Amino acid sequence: MAKCLNFNFEGKDYTLEFNKTTVATMERQGFNLQEVDTKPMLTLPKLFQGAFMMHHSSIRNEKIDKIYDSMGNKTELISKLAEMYQDTVATLMDESENEEGNIQWKVNW
Amino acid sequence: MESELVSGSLSYNKEVVNTTSLEKIFNQHLPYYLAMGMSADEYWNGSNDLVIAYRKADKEKRKRKNVESWVNGMYTYLAILDNVPILRPFSKAKEPTPYLKEPLPIYKETKEEKIEKAKNKYNNVLSKMFKFKEIHNSKYE
């Protein structure tokens, strides 16, 4: 099942999702997920705004900012949005990489 | 600042495409999925899970094609075998062995099909026995 984020704001249901077109558009507009650590104040709002493009392309930035201010647990929210963003390219990878028999590795940080 | 709509223009500019990273990756994978039968619209605007479904479907298609090729080879093999009696040197056979009367079974027979097959076989043997009896008895009439 495709990863998406659902919520209700002021009586309206919203679905946040990324597809290849919206990710490409965000990149053309200057968005770079790698900069989330170095420029979080610039990157995070753009990531949140970009998630509206697929299903709510006509929504205005002011409304998105209002919704963002009302969202709880922002750390988890941004983490999930980043995961959804990366999923657009991660799903292009062959699933045989996840099959049993492969070496299981883990990091220490 | 005047508020603006979220969606930006997606005019296709080759120079811009070459400088973006994820879009470049998407473009690199596009022909692979188009060859599978995925439409460009599904690839760019569809759900991210769709590419996974297309890959799995392509795998199933290849498996099926492989089995079909194997069955085809089996029929060719059996046809050649049927002709071996007349192809062997000094063979007394004048005709090849008859080819299969029906296709090779690819599904397990149901219980009813097994019973029907056994009945037909029994009836065939019985009719041959009666015919033999008639021929044999006619010699003494």
gemmi code that builds the backbone of each chain (N, CA, C; Angstrom):
import gemmi

chains = {
    "A": [
        ("MET", (0.837, -1.200, 0.000), (0.000, 0.000, 0.000), (0.877, 1.258, 0.000)),
        ("ALA", (0.518, 2.242, -0.816), (1.317, 3.465, -0.926), (1.280, 4.229, 0.388)),
        ("LYS", (2.438, 4.833, 0.723), (2.517, 5.572, 1.992), (1.884, 6.948, 1.817)),
        ("CYS", (0.913, 7.259, 2.657), (0.335, 8.590, 2.631), (-0.071, 8.972, 4.048)),
        ("LEU", (-0.322, 10.255, 4.215), (-0.624, 10.796, 5.543), (-2.002, 11.435, 5.470)),
        ("ASN", (-2.895, 11.031, 6.341), (-4.261, 11.558, 6.302), (-4.590, 12.331, 7.582)),
        ("PHE", (-5.305, 13.399, 7.438), (-5.769, 14.144, 8.608), (-6.972, 14.995, 8.209)),
        ("ASN", (-7.629, 15.525, 9.212), (-8.785, 16.385, 8.977), (-8.499, 17.761, 9.578)),
        ("PHE", (-8.762, 18.792, 8.815), (-8.534, 20.154, 9.300), (-9.717, 21.024, 8.908)),
        ("GLU", (-10.348, 21.590, 9.894), (-11.518, 22.463, 9.693), (-12.582, 21.781, 8.831)),
        ("GLY", (-12.847, 20.530, 9.156), (-13.938, 19.808, 8.504), (-13.599, 19.202, 7.154)),
        ("LYS", (-12.366, 19.373, 6.715), (-12.005, 18.821, 5.392), (-10.903, 17.767, 5.547)),
        ("ASP", (-11.042, 16.680, 4.792), (-10.034, 15.610, 4.834), (-8.892, 15.934, 3.876)),
        ("TYR", (-7.683, 15.707, 4.347), (-6.502, 15.944, 3.523), (-5.673, 14.672, 3.435)),
        ("THR", (-5.075, 14.459, 2.248), (-4.167, 13.330, 2.049), (-2.843, 13.885, 1.543)),
        ("LEU", (-1.795, 13.626, 2.284), (-0.463, 14.064, 1.873), (0.294, 12.883, 1.290)),
        ("GLU", (0.811, 13.071, 0.107), (1.517, 11.977, -0.580), (2.479, 12.586, -1.588)),
        ("PHE", (3.492, 11.812, -1.949), (4.435, 12.241, -2.983), (4.384, 11.261, -4.138)),
        ("ASN", (4.495, 11.764, -5.356), (4.754, 10.912, -6.507), (5.933, 11.507, -7.275)),
        ("LYS", (6.306, 10.882, -8.359), (7.531, 11.300, -9.058), (7.391, 12.711, -9.634)),
        ("THR", (6.191, 13.040, -10.085), (5.972, 14.370, -10.651), (6.141, 15.437, -9.576)),
        ("THR", (5.563, 15.220, -8.425), (5.652, 16.238, -7.368), (7.074, 16.346, -6.836)),
        ("VAL", (7.783, 15.242, -6.757), (9.180, 15.280, -6.300), (10.035, 16.025, -7.319)),
        ("ALA", (9.807, 15.774, -8.598), (10.562, 16.464, -9.645), (10.266, 17.967, -9.603)),
        ("THR", (9.003, 18.301, -9.388), (8.614, 19.719, -9.300), (9.296, 20.391, -8.115)),
        ("MET", (9.311, 19.701, -6.982), (9.957, 20.258, -5.794), (11.440, 20.479, -6.041)),
        ("GLU", (12.074, 19.564, -6.723), (13.508, 19.715, -7.018), (13.740, 20.913, -7.925)),
        ("ARG", (12.871, 21.083, -8.929), (12.998, 22.234, -9.832), (12.820, 23.547, -9.076)),
        ("GLN", (12.013, 23.497, -8.013), (11.783, 24.697, -7.220), (12.885, 24.922, -6.187)),
        ("GLY", (13.887, 24.075, -6.209), (15.054, 24.289, -5.349), (15.082, 23.451, -4.088)),
        ("PHE", (14.159, 22.536, -3.927), (14.121, 21.736, -2.706), (15.188, 20.646, -2.765)),
        ("ASN", (15.868, 20.435, -1.632), (16.875, 19.383, -1.541), (16.779, 18.768, -0.150)),
        ("LEU", (16.368, 17.509, -0.086), (16.159, 16.858, 1.207), (17.453, 16.749, 2.018)),
        ("GLN", (18.590, 16.747, 1.317), (19.878, 16.635, 2.018), (20.125, 17.844, 2.924)),
        ("GLU", (19.455, 18.961, 2.626), (19.689, 20.186, 3.386), (18.824, 20.284, 4.638)),
        ("VAL", (18.093, 19.234, 4.949), (17.197, 19.307, 6.102), (17.973, 19.475, 7.411)),
        ("ASP", (19.217, 19.002, 7.450), (20.033, 19.161, 8.670), (20.682, 20.548, 8.737)),
        ("THR", (21.132, 21.054, 7.578), (21.863, 22.327, 7.563), (20.911, 23.525, 7.455)),
        ("LYS", (19.791, 23.356, 6.775), (18.832, 24.479, 6.622), (17.412, 24.021, 6.968)),
        ("PRO", (17.187, 23.645, 8.211), (15.867, 23.073, 8.542), (14.725, 24.067, 8.405)),
        ("MET", (14.952, 25.309, 8.737), (13.860, 26.301, 8.699), (13.397, 26.560, 7.269)),
        ("LEU", (14.311, 26.363, 6.303), (13.939, 26.546, 4.894), (13.356, 25.259, 4.305)),
        ("THR", (13.935, 24.149, 4.698), (13.624, 22.862, 4.053), (12.310, 22.264, 4.547)),
        ("LEU", (12.105, 22.293, 5.861), (10.938, 21.594, 6.405), (9.601, 22.155, 5.903)),
        ("PRO", (9.408, 23.459, 5.885), (8.129, 23.965, 5.358), (7.937, 23.585, 3.888)),
        ("LYS", (9.018, 23.565, 3.108), (8.912, 23.205, 1.686), (8.524, 21.740, 1.531)),
        ("LEU", (9.065, 20.915, 2.422), (8.726, 19.492, 2.379), (7.243, 19.296, 2.672)),
        ("PHE", (6.766, 20.029, 3.682), (5.354, 19.932, 4.054), (4.469, 20.460, 2.920)),
        ("GLN", (4.858, 21.577, 2.341), (4.078, 22.154, 1.233), (4.028, 21.199, 0.038)),
        ("GLY", (5.170, 20.600, -0.263), (5.268, 19.707, -1.420), (4.355, 18.499, -1.311)),
        ("ALA", (4.078, 18.076, -0.064), (3.234, 16.897, 0.149), (1.781, 17.149, -0.241)),
        ("PHE", (1.422, 18.412, -0.409), (0.041, 18.751, -0.787), (-0.159, 18.710, -2.298)),
        ("MET", (0.922, 18.751, -3.042), (0.842, 18.903, -4.500), (0.050, 17.799, -5.190)),
        ("MET", (0.186, 16.573, -4.676), (-0.404, 15.444, -5.411), (-1.937, 15.456, -5.359)),
        ("HIS", (-2.483, 15.702, -4.183), (-3.946, 15.626, -4.036), (-4.614, 16.969, -3.806)),
        ("HIS", (-3.846, 17.987, -3.431), (-4.442, 19.297, -3.122), (-3.594, 20.385, -3.763)),
        ("SER", (-3.491, 20.364, -5.079), (-2.583, 21.271, -5.778), (-3.082, 22.715, -5.752)),
        ("SER", (-4.391, 22.933, -5.496), (-4.915, 24.300, -5.559), (-4.888, 25.011, -4.205)),
        ("ILE", (-4.395, 24.337, -3.192), (-4.401, 24.944, -1.853), (-3.350, 26.049, -1.774)),
        ("ARG", (-3.634, 27.093, -1.035), (-2.713, 28.224, -0.941), (-1.714, 28.024, 0.194)),
        ("ASN", (-0.550, 28.646, 0.019), (0.535, 28.473, 1.001), (0.136, 28.945, 2.388)),
        ("GLU", (-0.699, 29.966, 2.430), (-1.088, 30.490, 3.754), (-1.864, 29.437, 4.536)),
        ("LYS", (-2.722, 28.720, 3.823), (-3.522, 27.671, 4.482), (-2.607, 26.543, 4.945)),
        ("ILE", (-1.622, 26.223, 4.095), (-0.681, 25.153, 4.447), (0.099, 25.537, 5.697)),
        ("ASP", (0.511, 26.810, 5.770), (1.252, 27.278, 6.950), (0.385, 27.172, 8.192)),
        ("LYS", (-0.901, 27.487, 8.029), (-1.843, 27.413, 9.158), (-1.992, 25.964, 9.619)),
        ("ILE", (-2.081, 25.061, 8.642), (-2.208, 23.640, 8.972), (-0.935, 23.160, 9.673)),
        ("TYR", (0.203, 23.597, 9.159), (1.483, 23.172, 9.735), (1.601, 23.619, 11.195)),
        ("ASP", (1.168, 24.835, 11.453), (1.229, 25.354, 12.831), (0.329, 24.561, 13.761)),
        ("SER", (-0.745, 24.002, 13.220), (-1.702, 23.252, 14.040), (-1.310, 21.788, 14.222)),
        ("MET", (-0.351, 21.312, 13.436), (0.017, 19.885, 13.500), (0.787, 19.597, 14.779)),
        ("GLY", (0.468, 18.438, 15.380), (1.186, 18.038, 16.582), (2.311, 17.083, 16.220)),
        ("ASN", (3.200, 16.872, 17.161), (4.309, 15.916, 16.978), (5.056, 16.169, 15.663)),
        ("LYS", (5.588, 17.356, 15.537), (6.208, 17.776, 14.272), (7.438, 16.948, 13.916)),
        ("THR", (8.167, 16.499, 14.923), (9.381, 15.714, 14.655), (9.013, 14.429, 13.910)),
        ("GLU", (8.016, 13.740, 14.438), (7.548, 12.501, 13.808), (6.956, 12.797, 12.431)),
        ("LEU", (6.243, 13.923, 12.334), (5.611, 14.313, 11.067), (6.658, 14.480, 9.981)),
        ("ILE", (7.714, 15.225, 10.282), (8.751, 15.497, 9.293), (9.484, 14.205, 8.929)),
        ("SER", (9.687, 13.361, 9.938), (10.364, 12.085, 9.686), (9.548, 11.235, 8.711)),
        ("LYS", (8.238, 11.202, 8.922), (7.371, 10.409, 8.028), (7.310, 11.009, 6.636)),
        ("LEU", (7.271, 12.337, 6.567), (7.228, 12.987, 5.251), (8.524, 12.719, 4.481)),
        ("ALA", (9.635, 12.764, 5.192), (10.920, 12.478, 4.537), (10.953, 11.051, 4.023)),
        ("GLU", (10.384, 10.136, 4.802), (10.331, 8.724, 4.394), (9.461, 8.570, 3.142)),
        ("MET", (8.336, 9.281, 3.117), (7.443, 9.235, 1.963), (8.127, 9.815, 0.734)),
        ("TYR", (8.889, 10.888, 0.954), (9.611, 11.543, -0.154), (10.626, 10.574, -0.759)),
        ("GLN", (11.372, 9.911, 0.124), (12.409, 8.984, -0.346), (11.810, 7.722, -0.942)),
        ("ASP", (10.593, 7.420, -0.576), (9.926, 6.220, -1.081), (9.743, 6.271, -2.596)),
        ("THR", (9.672, 7.485, -3.152), (9.461, 7.614, -4.598), (10.618, 6.982, -5.364)),
        ("VAL", (11.830, 7.044, -4.817), (12.976, 6.429, -5.490), (13.267, 5.049, -4.894)),
        ("ALA", (12.957, 4.859, -3.595), (13.228, 3.561, -2.953), (12.423, 2.442, -3.606)),
        ("THR", (11.189, 2.736, -4.037), (10.338, 1.704, -4.648), (10.850, 1.282, -6.016)),
        ("LEU", (11.757, 2.069, -6.604), (12.321, 1.685, -7.899), (13.370, 0.593, -7.738)),
        ("MET", (13.827, 0.381, -6.495), (14.844, -0.646, -6.252), (14.183, -2.005, -6.286)),
        ("ASP", (14.931, -3.002, -6.748), (14.426, -4.362, -6.854), (14.173, -4.930, -5.478)),
        ("GLU", (13.032, -5.588, -5.273), (12.686, -6.127, -3.964), (13.515, -7.336, -3.582)),
        ("SER", (14.246, -7.882, -4.523), (15.043, -9.057, -4.182), (16.112, -8.706, -3.170)),
        ("GLU", (16.346, -7.399, -2.996), (17.325, -7.002, -1.993), (16.812, -7.298, -0.604)),
        ("ASN", (15.477, -7.407, -0.450), (14.902, -7.638, 0.873), (14.640, -9.101, 1.176)),
        ("GLU", (15.023, -9.987, 0.249), (14.689, -11.387, 0.445), (15.605, -12.023, 1.480)),
        ("GLU", (15.121, -13.144, 2.012), (15.911, -13.873, 3.003), (17.181, -14.407, 2.355)),
        ("GLY", (18.178, -14.571, 3.151), (19.436, -15.088, 2.650), (20.469, -13.992, 2.530)),
        ("ASN", (20.008, -12.722, 2.470), (20.947, -11.611, 2.411), (21.517, -11.345, 3.800)),
        ("ILE", (22.703, -10.757, 3.809), (23.356, -10.442, 5.085), (22.579, -9.330, 5.783)),
        ("GLN", (22.254, -9.542, 7.040), (21.575, -8.516, 7.830), (22.634, -7.667, 8.523)),
        ("TRP", (22.597, -6.358, 8.309), (23.596, -5.500, 8.915), (22.913, -4.411, 9.726)),
        ("LYS", (23.641, -3.831, 10.674), (23.105, -2.721, 11.460), (24.225, -1.757, 11.804)),
        ("VAL", (23.847, -0.524, 12.063), (24.838, 0.507, 12.394), (24.856, 0.710, 13.910)),
        ("ASN", (25.894, 1.385, 14.393), (26.020, 1.570, 15.829), (25.743, 3.011, 16.254)),
        ("TRP", (25.086, 3.752, 15.371), (24.705, 5.099, 15.800), (23.194, 5.279, 15.657)),
    ],
    "B": [
        ("MET", (3.899, 39.520, 0.691), (4.126, 38.701, -0.500), (2.789, 38.076, -0.924)),
        ("GLU", (2.494, 38.170, -2.200), (1.232, 37.632, -2.686), (1.248, 36.116, -2.539)),
        ("SER", (0.172, 35.570, -1.988), (0.143, 34.118, -1.804), (0.079, 33.452, -3.173)),
        ("GLU", (0.733, 32.324, -3.256), (0.773, 31.623, -4.541), (0.253, 30.213, -4.378)),
        ("LEU", (-0.199, 29.635, -5.458), (-0.657, 28.257, -5.435), (0.544, 27.346, -5.260)),
        ("VAL", (0.306, 26.155, -4.709), (1.389, 25.224, -4.431), (2.006, 24.686, -5.713)),
        ("SER", (1.159, 24.263, -6.646), (1.690, 23.552, -7.804), (2.481, 24.493, -8.684)),
        ("GLY", (3.689, 24.060, -9.055), (4.512, 24.833, -9.968), (4.353, 24.270, -11.366)),
        ("SER", (4.917, 24.954, -12.335), (4.821, 24.452, -13.701), (5.795, 23.304, -13.871)),
        ("LEU", (5.466, 22.344, -14.711), (6.337, 21.201, -14.949), (6.714, 21.159, -16.422)),
        ("SER", (7.161, 22.296, -16.942), (7.573, 22.315, -18.336), (8.874, 21.525, -18.450)),
        ("TYR", (8.976, 20.711, -19.493), (10.115, 19.819, -19.639), (11.282, 20.569, -20.240)),
        ("ASN", (12.314, 20.831, -19.429), (13.491, 21.559, -19.877), (14.688, 20.631, -19.727)),
        ("LYS", (15.316, 20.305, -20.814), (16.392, 19.301, -20.778), (17.540, 19.745, -19.890)),
        ("GLU", (17.844, 21.055, -19.923), (18.974, 21.556, -19.133), (18.683, 21.410, -17.653)),
        ("VAL", (17.433, 21.688, -17.289), (17.058, 21.579, -15.879), (17.085, 20.114, -15.454)),
        ("VAL", (16.589, 19.235, -16.324), (16.546, 17.803, -15.998), (17.940, 17.294, -15.688)),
        ("ASN", (18.924, 17.713, -16.464), (20.272, 17.191, -16.274), (20.894, 17.645, -14.962)),
        ("THR", (20.383, 18.705, -14.359), (20.998, 19.184, -13.134), (20.301, 18.643, -11.895)),
        ("THR", (19.121, 18.024, -12.003), (18.419, 17.505, -10.835), (18.732, 16.022, -10.677)),
        ("SER", (18.811, 15.567, -9.394), (19.266, 14.210, -9.156), (18.140, 13.182, -9.182)),
        ("LEU", (17.101, 13.354, -8.360), (16.038, 12.354, -8.322), (15.302, 12.292, -9.648)),
        ("GLU", (15.081, 13.429, -10.265), (14.383, 13.434, -11.546), (15.206, 12.676, -12.591)),
        ("LYS", (16.525, 12.804, -12.503), (17.408, 12.086, -13.422), (17.257, 10.574, -13.222)),
        ("ILE", (17.171, 10.172, -11.956), (16.984, 8.744, -11.644), (15.641, 8.275, -12.182)),
        ("PHE", (14.594, 9.078, -12.001), (13.274, 8.713, -12.506), (13.317, 8.537, -14.027)),
        ("ASN", (13.989, 9.457, -14.696), (14.068, 9.377, -16.160), (14.871, 8.167, -16.618)),
        ("GLN", (15.875, 7.802, -15.845), (16.689, 6.638, -16.200), (15.885, 5.347, -16.112)),
        ("HIS", (14.973, 5.265, -15.131), (14.171, 4.052, -14.937), (12.929, 4.010, -15.816)),
        ("LEU", (12.556, 5.155, -16.371), (11.312, 5.231, -17.141), (11.233, 4.226, -18.287)),
        ("PRO", (12.270, 4.098, -19.151), (12.144, 3.141, -20.274), (11.921, 1.703, -19.808)),
        ("TYR", (12.526, 1.343, -18.695), (12.383, -0.019, -18.155), (10.915, -0.313, -17.843)),
        ("TYR", (10.244, 0.638, -17.223), (8.845, 0.423, -16.848), (7.906, 0.596, -18.038)),
        ("LEU", (8.271, 1.448, -18.979), (7.468, 1.569, -20.198), (7.485, 0.248, -20.960)),
        ("ALA", (8.656, -0.406, -20.976), (8.786, -1.692, -21.671), (7.914, -2.759, -21.014)),
        ("MET", (7.636, -2.592, -19.740), (6.772, -3.556, -19.015), (5.308, -3.331, -19.329)),
        ("GLY", (4.988, -2.193, -19.958), (3.588, -1.909, -20.259), (2.987, -0.823, -19.393)),
        ("MET", (3.813, -0.268, -18.503), (3.308, 0.811, -17.655), (3.221, 2.077, -18.497)),
        ("SER", (2.149, 2.856, -18.329), (2.037, 4.095, -19.082), (2.860, 5.177, -18.382)),
        ("ALA", (3.227, 6.202, -19.159), (4.024, 7.296, -18.598), (3.239, 8.007, -17.494)),
        ("ASP", (1.923, 8.125, -17.678), (1.082, 8.778, -16.677), (1.082, 7.994, -15.371)),
        ("GLU", (0.962, 6.664, -15.485), (0.993, 5.825, -14.272), (2.339, 5.965, -13.573)),
        ("TYR", (3.408, 6.009, -14.349), (4.747, 6.079, -13.766), (4.965, 7.393, -13.020)),
        ("TRP", (4.612, 8.490, -13.676), (4.901, 9.792, -13.077), (3.863, 10.205, -12.034)),
        ("ASN", (2.594, 9.951, -12.307), (1.535, 10.474, -11.455), (0.833, 9.428, -10.586)),
        ("GLY", (1.160, 8.162, -10.796), (0.492, 7.119, -10.032), (1.119, 6.926, -8.663)),
        ("SER", (0.536, 5.993, -7.935), (1.035, 5.661, -6.605), (2.433, 5.041, -6.714)),
        ("ASN", (3.259, 5.252, -5.711), (4.641, 4.731, -5.733), (4.681, 3.216, -5.735)),
        ("ASP", (3.647, 2.580, -5.183), (3.618, 1.114, -5.117), (3.347, 0.463, -6.462)),
        ("LEU", (2.900, 1.249, -7.423), (2.543, 0.685, -8.727), (3.746, 0.069, -9.427)),
        ("VAL", (4.920, 0.658, -9.253), (6.125, 0.116, -9.907), (6.462, -1.262, -9.340)),
        ("ILE", (6.183, -1.453, -8.038), (6.431, -2.760, -7.410), (5.491, -3.799, -8.028)),
        ("ALA", (4.227, -3.421, -8.205), (3.245, -4.339, -8.787), (3.627, -4.688, -10.222)),
        ("TYR", (4.105, -3.715, -10.977), (4.500, -3.967, -12.362), (5.699, -4.895, -12.422)),
        ("ARG", (6.633, -4.746, -11.492), (7.817, -5.628, -11.485), (7.401, -7.062, -11.193)),
        ("LYS", (6.511, -7.220, -10.214), (6.035, -8.564, -9.845), (5.257, -9.183, -11.010)),
        ("ALA", (4.428, -8.360, -11.663), (3.648, -8.861, -12.792), (4.577, -9.291, -13.926)),
        ("ASP", (5.638, -8.529, -14.144), (6.590, -8.862, -15.201), (7.302, -10.179, -14.893)),
        ("LYS", (7.595, -10.387, -13.614), (8.241, -11.631, -13.176), (7.315, -12.823, -13.456)),
        ("GLU", (6.028, -12.670, -13.140), (5.050, -13.736, -13.376), (4.912, -14.022, -14.867)),
        ("LYS", (4.964, -12.952, -15.658), (4.847, -13.097, -17.113), (6.026, -13.912, -17.652)),
        ("ARG", (7.222, -13.620, -17.163), (8.419, -14.339, -17.607), (8.344, -15.808, -17.196)),
        ("LYS", (7.850, -16.068, -15.975), (7.721, -17.456, -15.487), (6.766, -18.214, -16.405)),
        ("ARG", (5.642, -17.577, -16.739), (4.625, -18.229, -17.556), (5.190, -18.522, -18.950)),
        ("LYS", (5.921, -17.555, -19.498), (6.505, -17.735, -20.827), (7.507, -18.894, -20.802)),
        ("ASN", (8.241, -18.999, -19.713), (9.224, -20.062, -19.561), (8.529, -21.425, -19.548)),
        ("VAL", (7.429, -21.525, -18.822), (6.675, -22.783, -18.754), (6.098, -23.122, -20.128)),
        ("GLU", (5.570, -22.118, -20.814), (5.003, -22.349, -22.154), (6.083, -22.865, -23.108)),
        ("SER", (7.270, -22.287, -23.022), (8.378, -22.737, -23.880), (8.743, -24.181, -23.545)),
        ("TRP", (8.717, -24.506, -22.257), (9.053, -25.860, -21.821), (8.025, -26.869, -22.343)),
        ("VAL", (6.752, -26.524, -22.248), (5.688, -27.415, -22.745), (5.809, -27.587, -24.254)),
        ("ASN", (6.114, -26.484, -24.947), (6.289, -26.535, -26.396), (7.431, -27.499, -26.750)),
        ("GLY", (8.497, -27.400, -25.979), (9.639, -28.293, -26.184), (9.261, -29.741, -25.940)),
        ("MET", (8.400, -29.970, -24.955), (7.947, -31.323, -24.623), (7.163, -31.916, -25.800)),
        ("TYR", (6.280, -31.113, -26.408), (5.507, -31.587, -27.561), (6.431, -31.913, -28.736)),
        ("THR", (7.438, -31.069, -28.947), (8.399, -31.316, -30.038), (9.151, -32.615, -29.774)),
        ("TYR", (9.573, -32.789, -28.518), (10.301, -33.994, -28.105), (9.441, -35.250, -28.355)),
        ("LEU", (8.174, -35.206, -27.970), (7.279, -36.357, -28.137), (7.025, -36.638, -29.618)),
        ("ALA", (6.910, -35.569, -30.416), (6.681, -35.754, -31.856), (7.882, -36.451, -32.503)),
        ("ILE", (9.082, -36.054, -32.081), (10.292, -36.688, -32.627), (10.344, -38.156, -32.184)),
        ("LEU", (10.006, -38.387, -30.908), (10.015, -39.769, -30.389), (9.059, -40.653, -31.179)),
        ("ASP", (7.876, -40.109, -31.528), (6.882, -40.881, -32.271), (7.409, -41.300, -33.630)),
        ("ASN", (8.331, -40.525, -34.172), (8.867, -40.824, -35.508), (10.107, -41.718, -35.472)),
        ("VAL", (10.637, -41.972, -34.290), (11.860, -42.785, -34.168), (11.720, -44.165, -34.806)),
        ("PRO", (10.543, -44.868, -34.667), (10.447, -46.215, -35.272), (10.741, -46.233, -36.766)),
        ("ILE", (10.335, -45.193, -37.489), (10.555, -45.215, -38.943), (11.872, -44.563, -39.329)),
        ("LEU", (12.487, -43.889, -38.382), (13.755, -43.228, -38.698), (14.959, -44.130, -38.451)),
        ("ARG", (14.745, -45.155, -37.602), (15.871, -46.041, -37.307), (16.215, -46.869, -38.528)),
        ("PRO", (17.504, -47.064, -38.770), (17.882, -47.895, -39.931), (17.481, -49.349, -39.687)),
        ("PHE", (17.081, -50.029, -40.705), (16.663, -51.446, -40.679), (15.422, -51.652, -39.831)),
        ("SER", (14.656, -50.578, -39.610), (13.437, -50.707, -38.813), (12.338, -51.333, -39.672)),
        ("LYS", (11.532, -52.204, -39.030), (10.433, -52.841, -39.772), (9.159, -52.020, -39.684)),
        ("ALA", (9.162, -51.012, -38.866), (7.954, -50.183, -38.713), (7.707, -49.397, -40.000)),
        ("LYS", (6.411, -49.350, -40.382), (6.067, -48.635, -41.623), (5.432, -47.284, -41.338)),
        ("GLU", (4.957, -47.167, -40.108), (4.314, -45.901, -39.753), (4.862, -45.411, -38.419)),
        ("PRO", (4.830, -44.101, -38.245), (5.273, -43.598, -36.930), (4.227, -43.914, -35.865)),
        ("THR", (4.656, -43.884, -34.613), (3.712, -44.028, -33.499), (2.733, -42.858, -33.559)),
        ("PRO", (1.424, -43.128, -33.370), (0.463, -42.011, -33.440), (0.800, -40.922, -32.420)),
        ("TYR", (0.568, -39.698, -32.847), (0.820, -38.535, -31.983), (-0.219, -38.542, -30.852)),
        ("LEU", (0.054, -37.807, -29.785), (-0.860, -37.716, -28.634), (-2.288, -37.413, -29.110)),
        ("LYS", (-3.266, -38.126, -28.530), (-4.663, -37.899, -28.935), (-5.241, -36.659, -28.263)),
        ("GLU", (-4.683, -36.322, -27.117), (-5.176, -35.130, -26.442), (-3.984, -34.398, -25.803)),
        ("PRO", (-4.184, -33.132, -25.452), (-3.061, -32.372, -24.890), (-2.582, -32.969, -23.566)),
        ("LEU", (-1.339, -32.676, -23.246), (-0.800, -33.103, -21.964), (-1.590, -32.424, -20.854)),
        ("PRO", (-1.919, -33.183, -19.802), (-2.687, -32.541, -18.719), (-1.816, -31.534, -17.975)),
        ("ILE", (-2.357, -30.359, -17.776), (-1.588, -29.357, -17.033), (-2.218, -29.055, -15.677)),
        ("TYR", (-3.412, -29.581, -15.489), (-4.062, -29.427, -14.186), (-4.311, -30.798, -13.594)),
        ("LYS", (-4.397, -30.843, -12.270), (-4.705, -32.121, -11.597), (-6.139, -32.495, -11.934)),
        ("GLU", (-6.335, -33.791, -12.193), (-7.697, -34.255, -12.490), (-8.554, -34.175, -11.245)),
        ("THR", (-9.829, -33.820, -11.470), (-10.755, -33.834, -10.329), (-11.181, -35.278, -10.105)),
        ("LYS", (-11.851, -35.524, -8.978), (-12.279, -36.884, -8.646), (-13.243, -37.394, -9.723)),
        ("GLU", (-14.146, -36.519, -10.166), (-15.153, -36.920, -11.173), (-14.475, -37.278, -12.486)),
        ("GLU", (-13.446, -36.478, -12.861), (-12.735, -36.738, -14.117), (-12.020, -38.084, -14.047)),
        ("LYS", (-11.457, -38.412, -12.882), (-10.748, -39.689, -12.713), (-11.726, -40.847, -12.859)),
        ("ILE", (-12.910, -40.697, -12.252), (-13.925, -41.769, -12.317), (-14.375, -41.962, -13.763)),
        ("GLU", (-14.619, -40.836, -14.458), (-15.070, -40.893, -15.849), (-14.030, -41.568, -16.723)),
        ("LYS", (-12.763, -41.245, -16.487), (-11.661, -41.819, -17.268), (-11.590, -43.331, -17.026)),
        ("ALA", (-11.727, -43.752, -15.779), (-11.666, -45.176, -15.428), (-12.840, -45.935, -16.062)),
        ("LYS", (-14.020, -45.313, -16.054), (-15.219, -45.931, -16.653), (-15.002, -46.149, -18.142)),
        ("ASN", (-14.485, -45.119, -18.821), (-14.255, -45.200, -20.273), (-13.265, -46.308, -20.595)),
        ("LYS", (-12.237, -46.399, -19.780), (-11.200, -47.423, -19.995), (-11.822, -48.811, -19.817)),
        ("TYR", (-12.650, -48.981, -18.778), (-13.312, -50.251, -18.488), (-14.233, -50.637, -19.648)),
        ("ASN", (-15.007, -49.662, -20.134), (-15.949, -49.923, -21.228), (-15.204, -50.305, -22.505)),
        ("ASN", (-14.069, -49.666, -22.756), (-13.259, -49.985, -23.941), (-12.783, -51.434, -23.882)),
        ("VAL", (-12.294, -51.815, -22.714), (-11.772, -53.184, -22.542), (-12.923, -54.180, -22.698)),
        ("LEU", (-14.058, -53.848, -22.125), (-15.235, -54.737, -22.190), (-15.697, -54.929, -23.625)),
        ("SER", (-15.752, -53.853, -24.371), (-16.231, -53.945, -25.773), (-15.249, -54.758, -26.603)),
        ("LYS", (-13.956, -54.630, -26.314), (-12.949, -55.435, -27.041), (-13.137, -56.914, -26.719)),
        ("MET", (-13.455, -57.200, -25.454), (-13.649, -58.602, -25.033), (-14.862, -59.197, -25.737)),
        ("PHE", (-15.941, -58.434, -25.840), (-17.154, -58.920, -26.510), (-16.904, -59.143, -27.983)),
        ("LYS", (-16.152, -58.248, -28.567), (-15.830, -58.371, -29.992), (-15.014, -59.639, -30.233)),
        ("PHE", (-14.054, -59.887, -29.357), (-13.218, -61.084, -29.446), (-14.075, -62.335, -29.314)),
        ("LYS", (-15.008, -62.275, -28.367), (-15.919, -63.406, -28.126), (-16.747, -63.686, -29.376)),
        ("GLU", (-17.250, -62.649, -30.030), (-18.060, -62.809, -31.245), (-17.246, -63.450, -32.356)),
        ("ILE", (-16.026, -62.934, -32.510), (-15.161, -63.450, -33.574), (-14.856, -64.929, -33.304)),
        ("HIS", (-14.544, -65.197, -32.037), (-14.176, -66.563, -31.645), (-15.349, -67.522, -31.828)),
        ("ASN", (-16.546, -67.090, -31.376), (-17.746, -67.938, -31.478), (-18.161, -68.158, -32.925)),
        ("SER", (-17.944, -67.166, -33.771), (-18.369, -67.284, -35.180), (-17.598, -68.398, -35.903)),
        ("LYS", (-16.459, -68.765, -35.393), (-15.647, -69.822, -36.021), (-16.320, -71.182, -35.848)),
        ("TYR", (-17.135, -71.293, -34.772), (-17.754, -72.587, -34.480), (-19.196, -72.648, -34.919)),
        ("GLU", (-19.661, -71.634, -35.609), (-21.068, -71.626, -36.049), (-21.214, -72.224, -37.431)),
    ],
}
model = gemmi.Model(1)
for chain_id, residues in chains.items():
    chain = gemmi.Chain(chain_id)
    for i, (resn, *xyz) in enumerate(residues, 1):
        res = gemmi.Residue()
        res.name, res.seqid = resn, gemmi.SeqId(i, " ")
        for name, pos in zip(("N", "CA", "C"), xyz):
            atom = gemmi.Atom()
            atom.name, atom.element = name, gemmi.Element(name[0])
            atom.pos, atom.b_iso = gemmi.Position(*pos), 0.0
            res.add_atom(atom)
        chain.add_residue(res)
    model.add_chain(chain)
structure = gemmi.Structure()
structure.add_model(model)
structure.setup_entities()
